[in-house]
Amino acid sequence: MAAISRRLFLLGGFSLFPYLYLERSSVAVRRYRVPVRNLPEALAGFTILHLTDLHDKEFGEGNEELLELLRRLRFDLVALTGDLVVGGNPLLKPALDLLAGIRRFSNAPVYSVPGNHEYTLSRIEEHNEKLARAGVQLLSNKAVPLKFGKARLWVAGVDDPVTRRARLDQALAEADARSPRVLLSHAPHPFPEAALQGVDLMLAGHTHGGQIRLPLIGAAYVPDMGLFPEWDYGLYSSGTTSLIVNGGLGESWLPLRVNIRPEVVLATLTPLREAGPGANYGVA
């Protein structure tokens, strides 16, 4: 094989930079249709915007580029699954700018659970108070009902599984299993137990899809989940429970993404008869 010329080598190296930039800055919209047993007619088509793992990141000043994308989407609820900040020198302003921007064009309720990076903050209570003032309801091992006439949708949240604060039984204690139940969790760890409890949909982040994603393999390693983790990215199902692992928006320590763009997720609830278990309609 002929040796690669220095010019060709440099050209290939320089061409890699635009690719890596796009991998970090170009946000994908991932859409899922989630089949739910006994879904009330009033909730058919109910859509959740799932955002996770922002890690202080900004997409344009005040996150305006990301907001421009979100303005074009239709959703009924916003779910935040932790790591809005990154440890070391955390900045909450990018998340607050994003939330304020969403409030300008949407009245959808916003629910949040903490991630492991939130627990690196010395004053997590102050962090939570700022989120509350921005209109976010924190679900830390608790659930709330959303009412649609006689229909109910329960939104439950567990505290951070990575730091061993998640208490699923406590989170679901008051959530009526006869109504659809959506569970928010920073990491996928509680999925087996959630499936045993008959949760309809679980939304999680934490993995970043591996951040550097290997073809045909996926994530080689995820913190607190080890090598080649079972639930690294995308859609999974167990019984009638669906799990969506969102690849997230930011990066933790290494500002690099390969084969896994930043993303937001739209999860639409559909009656079970309309879509087979685990139906996935791909990326927009």
Residue pairs with C-beta under 8 A, 6 or more apart in sequence:
20 256
20 257
20 258
22 261
23 256
23 257
23 258
23 259
23 260
23 261
24 251
24 255
24 256
24 257
24 262
25 59
25 262
26 261
26 262
27 59
27 66
27 69
27 249
27 261
27 262
27 263
27 264
28 261
28 262
28 263
28 264
28 283
28 284
29 69
29 73
29 263
29 264
29 265
29 266
29 283
29 284
30 246
30 247
30 263
30 264
30 265
30 266
30 282
30 283
30 284
31 265
31 266
31 268
31 281
31 282
31 283
31 284
32 235
32 242
32 244
32 265
32 266
32 267
32 268
32 279
32 280
32 281
33 268
33 270
33 274
33 275
33 279
33 280
33 281
34 200
34 201
34 242
34 244
34 267
34 268
34 269
34 270
34 275
34 279
35 242
35 270
35 271
35 272
35 274
35 275
35 276
35 277
35 278
35 279
36 43
36 180
36 200
36 201
36 269
36 270
36 271
36 272
37 200
37 240
37 272
38 178
38 180
38 272
39 180
39 269
39 270
39 271
39 272
40 148
40 150
40 151
40 152
40 179
40 180
41 151
42 148
42 149
42 151
43 148
43 151
43 153
43 180
43 269
44 269
44 270
44 271
45 268
45 269
45 270
46 76
46 77
46 153
46 268
46 269
47 74
47 75
47 76
47 77
47 266
47 267
47 268
47 269
48 75
48 76
48 77
48 78
48 79
48 182
48 203
48 265
48 266
48 267
48 268
48 269
49 70
49 73
49 75
49 77
49 78
49 79
49 108
49 264
49 265
49 266
50 79
50 81
50 203
50 244
50 246
50 264
50 265
50 266
50 267
51 78
51 79
51 80
51 81
51 98
51 246
51 249
51 264
51 265
52 80
52 81
52 82
52 83
52 115
52 186
52 203
52 204
52 205
52 206
52 246
52 248
52 249
53 81
53 82
53 83
53 115
53 205
53 206
53 208
53 246
53 248
53 249
53 250
53 252
54 83
54 84
54 85
54 94
54 95
54 98
54 248
54 249
54 250
55 83
55 84
55 85
55 86
55 117
55 248
55 249
55 250
55 251
55 252
56 84
56 85
56 86
56 90
56 91
56 94
56 95
56 250
57 94
57 249
57 250
57 251
57 262
58 94
58 97
59 65
59 66
59 249
59 262
60 66
62 97
62 101
63 94
63 97
63 98
63 101
64 101
66 98
66 249
67 98
67 101
67 102
69 264
70 101
70 102
70 105
70 264
71 105
73 264
73 266
75 106
75 108
75 266
76 108
77 108
77 109
77 110
77 111
77 146
77 155
78 102
78 106
78 108
78 109
78 110
78 111
79 111
79 112
79 155
79 182
79 184
79 203
80 110
80 111
80 112
80 113
80 136
80 184
81 112
81 113
81 115
81 184
81 185
81 186
81 203
81 204
81 205
81 206
81 246
82 112
82 113
82 114
82 115
82 116
82 117
82 118
82 160
82 186
82 205
82 206
83 115
83 116
83 117
83 118
83 186
83 205
83 206
83 248
83 250
83 252
84 92
84 94
84 95
84 115
84 117
84 118
84 131
85 91
85 92
85 95
85 117
85 118
85 120
85 121
85 127
86 117
86 250
86 252
86 253
87 117
87 120
87 121
88 120
90 117
90 120
90 121
92 127
92 130
95 131
96 130
96 131
96 134
99 110
99 131
99 134
99 135
99 136
100 134
102 108
102 110
103 134
103 135
109 137
109 146
110 134
110 135
110 136
110 137
111 136
111 137
111 138
111 139
111 144
111 155
111 157
111 184
112 131
112 136
112 137
112 138
112 139
112 157
112 184
113 138
113 139
113 140
113 157
113 158
113 159
113 160
113 184
113 185
113 186
114 124
114 128
114 138
114 140
114 159
114 160
114 165
114 186
115 160
115 162
115 186
115 187
115 205
115 206
116 160
116 162
116 163
116 186
116 187
116 206
116 224
117 252
118 124
118 127
118 160
119 160
119 163
119 165
121 127
128 138
131 138
132 138
137 144
138 157
139 155
139 156
139 157
139 171
139 184
140 157
140 158
140 159
140 165
141 157
141 158
141 159
141 165
141 166
141 167
141 170
141 171
142 156
142 157
142 170
142 171
142 174
143 154
143 155
143 156
143 157
143 171
143 172
143 173
143 174
143 175
143 181
144 154
144 155
145 152
145 153
145 154
145 155
145 175
145 176
145 179
146 152
146 153
146 154
146 155
151 179
152 176
152 179
152 180
153 179
153 180
153 181
153 182
154 175
154 176
154 179
154 180
154 181
154 182
155 182
155 184
156 171
156 172
156 175
156 181
156 182
156 183
156 184
156 199
157 171
157 183
157 184
157 185
158 165
158 166
158 167
158 168
158 171
158 183
158 184
158 185
158 190
159 165
159 166
159 167
160 166
160 186
160 187
161 185
161 186
161 187
161 189
161 190
162 186
162 187
162 189
162 206
162 223
162 224
166 185
166 189
166 190
168 183
168 190
168 193
168 194
168 197
171 183
172 181
172 183
172 197
172 199
175 181
177 197
177 198
180 200
180 201
180 269
181 198
181 199
181 200
181 201
182 199
182 200
182 201
182 202
182 203
183 190
183 194
183 199
183 201
183 202
183 203
184 202
184 203
184 204
185 194
185 202
185 203
185 204
186 204
186 205
186 206
187 204
187 205
187 206
187 207
187 224
187 225
188 202
188 204
188 206
188 207
188 225
188 231
188 243
188 245
189 224
189 225
190 202
191 202
191 204
191 231
191 236
191 238
191 241
191 243
192 238
194 202
194 241
194 243
195 238
195 239
195 241
198 239
198 240
198 241
199 241
200 240
200 241
200 242
200 269
201 241
201 242
201 243
201 244
201 267
201 269
202 241
202 242
202 243
202 244
203 244
203 246
203 265
203 267
204 231
204 243
204 244
204 245
204 246
205 245
205 246
205 247
205 248
206 222
206 224
206 225
206 248
207 219
207 222
207 225
207 229
207 231
207 232
207 233
207 245
207 247
207 248
208 222
208 247
208 248
208 250
208 251
208 252
208 257
208 260
209 218
209 219
209 232
209 233
209 245
209 247
209 248
209 260
210 218
210 219
210 220
210 221
210 222
210 232
210 233
210 260
211 219
211 251
211 252
211 254
211 256
211 257
211 258
211 260
212 220
212 256
212 257
212 258
212 259
212 260
213 219
213 233
213 258
213 259
213 260
214 220
214 259
215 259
217 228
218 228
218 232
218 233
219 228
219 229
219 232
219 233
220 227
220 228
221 227
221 228
221 229
222 229
222 232
223 252
225 231
225 232
231 243
231 245
232 245
233 245
233 247
233 260
234 244
234 245
234 280
235 242
235 243
235 244
235 245
235 278
235 280
236 242
236 243
236 244
236 245
236 278
237 243
237 277
237 278
240 272
240 277
242 277
242 278
244 265
244 267
246 263
246 264
246 265
247 260
247 261
247 262
247 263
248 262
248 263
249 262
249 263
249 264
250 262
251 257
266 284
270 279
